């Protein structure tokens, strides 16, 4: 019997991948982090949203011109060669599985109001986190369609409470609440610091470009899904987080461990806290599912390009990179157990900071790749779009540099160390091939 390819991801599942990977459990805590900045955070959201949309345009144009599997790896490889592409992809791959530790542990922590034993029984939190991780890993091993359905359902469920909070904000905000938030003066420093936080909340807009070989009509589907998913995510996040900022007094908000829950309880009663906890957990699980997909797809593509060990190139009968998925989730599991030992918390936090910097480097290199591919003539564009597209590339490059600088000197220096650690791997693999 002929072995047929599995069903491919369609437009809405790609949108769900972008929305699901970008909106995780952390958005439910973000208003508390932004509270000290007052209305500076609103300006920061607008700047970040504009930057994210420009980056989405960059990825949309690149994916339309080069709908190859691997997305960012393919673009940077074409523009700057295999070594630069490998170093960028290496840092991004590490950033994914390190970030998955934070996503998994954060999602499980939201279940503690409903299941108190998770927080009280020694080892229970780590055990549940590992269980969730491996269930989603096996879902992805089963096939891209199964992962896509999980992503679609969780994406819908996760935006429901954010839409509800947004509606509450639009209905309830009055001049008095805006005045309270305006008590914190506007400043360039405050806006920049807040923008660093808001940008972290929008990482993941490139998600649909990576599994391109498993997307139906990728040259058309991925650009549309990337743009629509990014805009949808930005609008929902801005309105929901700003609603909390304006409706909860700044002092209360800054001390809150669950700002969305506090607001919901105030307007809808105590039962709302448990409902919000469930939705926040679902949000985290959905994000974890999408990032597990990418943590397998990226090394699989790199191995097929001859810059990663060959074993990562293996696909199952369902065309899923089973070994890459299992290996990456094994690394996540090790970090989860390390984080359970409290002496490793500082190392874990440090690695998450590095992972974020690696994502920003990817954005920078893809923006530069757009400019270079245009300059060398490898990327054609209609005559009337050449200059506007070049302007988008320049602004996206400047925005990415600004974000990297905003991450801090320590993050940049150690992020460079992380990227350089990939160099020996690259040369060993190339030597053995």
N, C-alpha and C positions, 0 to 999 in steps of 0.2 A: 504494500500500500504506500502510495506517495506521501512523503512527510511534508505537510503544508505548514506555512508560517502561521503563527497565531494571529488573532485579531490585533489590529494596531490601535494606538491611542488616537482619538478624534479631537476635534477642536475644544469641546467643553471639558474633556478630561485633561487637556493641556492647560486650560485656564485654571482648573482645579489644582494642578500641580504647582503653578505659579502662586496662586492665592494660598494654597495649603502650606507650601514650604515657607512662604514669607510671614504669614500670620501664625505664630506659635503661641505657646502658653505665656511667653514673656510679655506680650502686649497687654495682658491683664494686670501686670505690675508696673508698666511704663509710666502711667500718670503720677505715681508716687515719686519716681525718679525725676520727673520733669517739674514737680511742684515748686522746688526752690527757684525756678527760672520764670515763673509767672507767665505773662503774655509773650515773653521771649520765646517760649516753646511753640507758640502759634506761628510766629515768624519762621522759626526753625523748621517746623513741619512743612510750611509752604516752600521754603528753599529746598528742603530735602526731597519733597514730592516732585518739584521741577527737575532736580538732578536725577531722580530715579526714572522719571519719564524720558529724559534725554538718554540715559543709559539703556532704557528699554528700546528706544529708537535705534541705538547702536546695535543691540543684539538682534532686533527685528530685521534691520538691513543686512547684517552679516548672515543671518540664518536664511534669508531670502536668496542671497547670492551664493551661499555655500551651505546647502542643507545636509552636510555630512554629520555622521554620528560623532559625538564628543563635543560639539558646540565650541566653546571657548578654546579647547585644545586645538581643534581643526583651524580656527581663525588665526591664532597666534603662530601655529606651525606654518601656515601659508605666508604670513607676513614676516616672521623673524626666524624661522627655521626650527628644527626639532629640539635643539637644546633648550632654547628659551621657552618653547611650548611645554617641554617636560617639566622644567623648573616651576613654571606657573601652575601646571596641572598637579604636580607633586604637592605643592603648598595647599592648593585647593582641596585635594583629596584628604590630606591630613586635617584640614579645617573642617571638612564634613564630618569625619568620624569622631573628632574631638568635640565638635559642636553637638553631635548626637547624644553625647553623655549629658550635657546640660539640658537638652530638650527632654530626654527620657526621665531624668531625675526630677525636673521641674513639673512635668506632666503628672507623674505619680504623686508628687507632694500635694497636688490639688485634690487628690482623693482622700486625704487624711480627715477632712471634716465628716465625710461619710463613713470612712473606715478608720476609726481612731487607732486601731492596732498597727496600722502601717507606720505611725509615728512613735508608738510606745514599745512595740516588741522589737528587741535587738535583732538587726539583720533583716527585718521584714521589708523595709523600704528598698534595700538593694535587691532582695529576692523578687519582689514585684516588678521592679524596674527591669531586671534581667528577663523575667517572663514576658513582659510587654515587648521588649526589644526582639526576642527570638520569635515570638508569634508573628510580628510584622516582617521579620526577616524571611520566615517560611512562606508568608503570603507573597512576598516578592519573588522568592524562588519558584513558587508555583506558576507564576506567569505575569506578564505586564498588564494583562487585562484585569486580573484580580487586584493588583496594586492600584490600578486606575480607578476601579470601583470604590475601593476603600478611600482613596483620595477624594473622589467626588462627593461621597456621602459625608465624610468628616468636614470637607470644605463648606458644605451647605450648613451643617450643624454649628460649625464654629463661628460663622458670621451672624447667626441669628441673634445671640445676645448683644453683639456689637451694634447691630442694626437697631435693636430695642433701646439700647443706651443712647444711640445717636438720636432716635426719635424723641426720647425723653429730654435730651439736651435741647433740641430745636424747639420743643414745646415749652420747656420750663425756664430757659435762660432769660434773665431780666437784667436791667441796667445795674442793679445792686450787686449781682453776682460778678459781672464783668468788672465793676469798680474794685471789688475785693481782690480779684486776681491782678488788677492793674497796680496794686500797691507796690509791687516789685518793679523797679525802674527798668526800662529797656536799655540794652547795651550790646555792643558788638561782641564782647566777651561772653555775655550770657547767652546770646543767640548761637554763637559758635559752639559753646559747650553743650547746649541743648540739641543742636543739630547732630552732634556726634552720637547722642543717644537715639534720636529719631532715625538716623541712617541705619543704625544697627537693626532697627525694627523692620527695615525694608530690604534687608539682604535676602537674596533668593530669587530675584526677578529673572535671573538667567536660567532658571530650572528647566524650562521646556526645551531649551536648545540642546541639552546633553543627550537624552535618549532619542536623537533625531531619527535613527534607523528604525525605530519602533513607533514612529508617528505617521499617520496617514497624510499623504501629500505635504511633507514637511516644509517645502519651500513656500507654501501658502498658509498652512495651519500654524506653524511656530511663530512667525512674525505677528500675526493677528492675536494669538493667545498671549504672547509676551506683552504686547501693548495693552490689551484689554485687562489682563490679569493685574498688571502693575498699576494702572489707573484705578481699577476697582479696589485694590488693596490700599492704595494711598488715600482714597476718599474715605473709605470705611474707618481706617486707622485714625486719620486726622479728626474726623467728626466725633468719633467715639471717645478718643482720649481728651479732646478739647472739652467735650461735654462734662466729663468727670472733673477736669481742671476748673471749670467755671461753676459747677454745682456743689463741689465739696470745698469747704474753707481751706485755705492754703496750709495752715498749721495742722489741721486734721489730716489732710492729704499727705503731707510730708512724713507723718508718723504711721501711715497706714501700711499694713502688710497685704491688703487685698482691696485696693481702691474701688474697683468695679463692684465688689461685693458690698462695701460700705454704702455706696450710692444706691444700689438696688435694695438693700435692707431699709434704708431711710424712706424710699418711696413705695416699696412693694411689700415690706414686712420681712420677718426673720426667715421665712421659708425660702426666700430668694437667694440666701447665701448658699444653700446646698445645691440649688439649681445652677447657679453661676459656677460653683465648684465643678460640677459635672461637665458643663460646657467648656470650661477652661482645660480640664483634663482631656476632653475629646479634641480640643484645639491642638494640644501638645502631641497627642497620639497621631493625629493627621499629619502634622509637620514631620514627626519622626518617620512615618511611613514613606513620605516623599523623599526625605533625605537618605533613608536606607536604600531606596531605588537608585539614587545618584551615586552613593558610595560604592555600589557594585558596577554601575554602568561606566563610570569614568576610568577606573583601572583596566576594565575590559577593553575599552577603546584604545587606551595607551598600549596595552599588550599586543593588540592586533596591528598597531603601528610599529611594533618592534622596539619600543622603548621601556617596556615593563616586562617582568618575567612571563614567559609563555603560558604558564599555568593559568594566569588571570584571563587569558583569551578564550578559555573553554566555555562553551555554551551547553545548556541542557537540551533535551529533545524539544522543550518548549521555548527554546531560544532565550533563556535567561542565564546571566553570568553567575551560576550557583557558587563556584569557588570564590569569586571576588566578593560576593555578598557574605558568605560564611566567614571568610578571612577578615573582612572589614568589621563585621559584627563581633568577631572574636576580640579584635582590638578595643572596640567599644566596651565589651564586657570586662576586659582587664582594667580599663580606666574607671569603670563603675565600681569595681571592687577596691581599687586604689582609693577612690573618693570616699568609700565607706570607712576606710581607716583614716581617722581624722587628721593624722599627721600629714596626709597627702593633699589636704584641701588647698593649701597655698599653691602647690604645683599644679593642681587642676585648674584653679582660677587663672594662673599664669598662662597655661596652654590655651584656654578659651580666648584670652586676649590675643595670643598669637594667631589663632585660627581666624579671628575677625580681620586682622591685618592681611592675611593671605587672600581673603575674599576681595578686599579693596585693591590688592595688587592685580588680581584677575580683571577687575573693572578697568583699571588703568591700562593694562596691556591690550585689552580688547578695544578700547577707545583708540589707542595708538595704532592697532592693527587696521582699524577702519580707515584711518588717515593714510597709512602706508599702502594698503591695497588699492586705494583710490589713486594715490600718487603714481604707483607702478603700472596702473592700467589693468590690474588683475580683477578689479571689481568695477564693473560697468554700471552706469546710472544714466537715466534720461538727462539730456542736456540741461534742462531747467532745474534739475535737482542736485547737480554736482556741487555748486557753491553752498546751498543750504545744508547738504549732508556733511560737507567739510566743516561748516560752522558748528554743527551738532557735535562732530567728533572733537573739535577743539575745546568746546565748552565742557563736554563730558570728561575730557582728559584733565582739564583744570579742576573740575569738581572732584574727580577721583583723587588727585593730588592733595586737594584741600582736606578731604576726608582722611587720607593717610596721615597728614600732618596733625589733624585733630585727634588721632588715636594716641599721640604722645611719642616722645623720643624713645623710651624704653621699648614700646611695642614695635616701633619701626626697626630698631637695631636687632632685637631678638627675632623679629619676623624675617629679617635678612639672613640671620643664622639658620632659621628653619628652612628657608628656601635653598641655601647653599648646601645643607645636609643632603639634598637630593642629588647633587652633582656626582658623588661617588656611585650612587645607585645607577644613574644614567650611564656612566662609563663602564660599569661592571656588566650591565645588561647588554650594551652595544658590543662589548668585547666578547661576550659569550655567544652572541647571535651570529 
